[in-house]
Amino acid sequence: MTNKQTILIAGATGNIGRAATVALAKRGAQVVMLGRSADKLKAKVGQVGAELSEAQIEVQDKDIDILVIDFSNMNSVSLAAEEAMKRFTKINGLILSVGALIQNGPNILPSGHEVMFATNVMGPFLFTELLLKRLEESDGLVVHVIAPFDKEIDWNDLESIRNHKPMLAFNRTKVFNRMISGESARRYIGKFSSIAFDPAYVIDKTDPELKERWPSGFAGFFWRIMTILFAKSPAIAGEPIANLMLSHRDRSEINGALFKLDKRVEKPDKAMNDEVLGKRLWEKLVLLTGLTTE
Ligand SMILES: NC(=O)c1ccc[n+]([C@@H]2O[C@H](COP(=O)([O-])OP(=O)(O)OC[C@H]3O[C@@H](n4cnc5c(N)ncnc54)[C@H](OP(=O)(O)O)[C@@H]3O)[C@@H](O)[C@H]2O)c1
């Protein structure tokens, strides 16, 4: 039996998830990298392992584990949650750092859902709900990696399908992440804790795949310039995530809080604090993800 904390990291192959994985593994946590491709995950495990051995940190077998999950597909999410419940006797932390920004939409999945809404909102919501028992048993902490954009929600077009504009649709999914983070903190108070984490602007400029990930046209040009001028290394986000996960003996003290890197933001966040809209979104997601059909 080990007392290492077991932390699941969704979006572990991306900038922030990978940085959080490294920072947590360096501090001795058992990390589970979540992603949709087993091959990509295995390659990233190799990279993380190499980084740790460079820093002369020894890791045991299974200290860096993987779990395959496609957050856009609710069947995959349910199967992965079932597997996690079987494999992990405790889940002390869950980092939700999944992000799909897809151009030229709306891209409607066979399930009928828009891909960004399904991946960024429905999948992480369903996964967390299916892990409730384990999170409660382990005094768990869920870290919602958010962005601070404010966009008005169209409750008649929650998935932003009509008059679809990719950036608007994406930014709305980020507003939903903040609403869910706040609602989860209220709903599960005393059971497990939820916080929102704003990572500032970070990009791994050494990523060989970076070129292929830029949007085309002017947007791509704009983001390239922004990255050169302003983006910092993902480690500046990974380190505070690891601190938040591992340094708080009483996690209830930070339940419902918003952090920008290592600073707690005292100004209340509108999307996180709106109890009426948080509840409304929650109830919609319960139906959309099939948690209940009533
Ligand atoms: N980077 C920033 O400056 C910044 C700032 C504010 C907020 N954020 C938010 O932080 C989160 C992570 O950002 P990031 O920069 O780390 O993004 P990223 O590098 O693009 O990583 C996104 C992650 O999501 C995963 N993903 C995408 N679709 C998936 C699916 N269907 N199933 C499972 N995993 C899927 C990707 O996996 P694959 O490797 O398989 O594609 C990748 O691991 C996003 O939600 C973003 O909005 C980022």
The ligand as an ORCA input file, in Angstrom:
! r2SCAN-3c Opt
* xyz 0 1
  N      -2.336     27.473    -23.025
  C      -2.875     28.580    -22.549
  O      -2.267     29.645    -22.572
  C      -4.246     28.554    -21.948
  C      -4.758     29.730    -21.406
  C      -6.032     29.712    -20.813
  C      -6.738     28.534    -20.784
  N      -6.209     27.414    -21.332
  C      -7.047     26.183    -21.305
  O      -6.289     25.132    -20.754
  C      -6.643     23.896    -21.387
  C      -5.377     23.239    -21.893
  O      -4.655     24.154    -22.704
  P      -3.333     23.680    -23.451
  O      -2.638     24.899    -23.897
  O      -2.622     22.666    -22.633
  O      -3.994     22.990    -24.724
  P      -3.376     21.928    -25.722
  O      -1.901     21.934    -25.654
  O      -4.041     22.145    -27.015
  O      -3.892     20.569    -25.079
  C      -5.215     20.170    -25.180
  C      -5.317     18.776    -24.649
  O      -6.666     18.338    -24.830
  C      -6.613     17.043    -25.398
  N      -7.807     16.705    -26.154
  C      -8.356     17.374    -27.202
  N      -9.429     16.719    -27.650
  C      -9.567     15.602    -26.886
  C     -10.468     14.524    -26.863
  N     -11.491     14.418    -27.718
  N     -10.299     13.564    -25.933
  C      -9.260     13.604    -25.058
  N      -8.374     14.614    -25.026
  C      -8.510     15.590    -25.935
  C      -5.405     17.080    -26.306
  O      -5.045     15.770    -26.635
  P      -4.309     15.395    -28.030
  O      -2.866     15.478    -27.698
  O      -4.778     14.027    -28.312
  O      -4.741     16.419    -29.039
  C      -4.419     17.788    -25.404
  O      -3.854     16.919    -24.474
  C      -7.602     24.243    -22.495
  O      -8.889     24.007    -22.038
  C      -7.384     25.728    -22.709
  O      -8.544     26.373    -23.148
  C      -5.006     27.400    -21.914
*
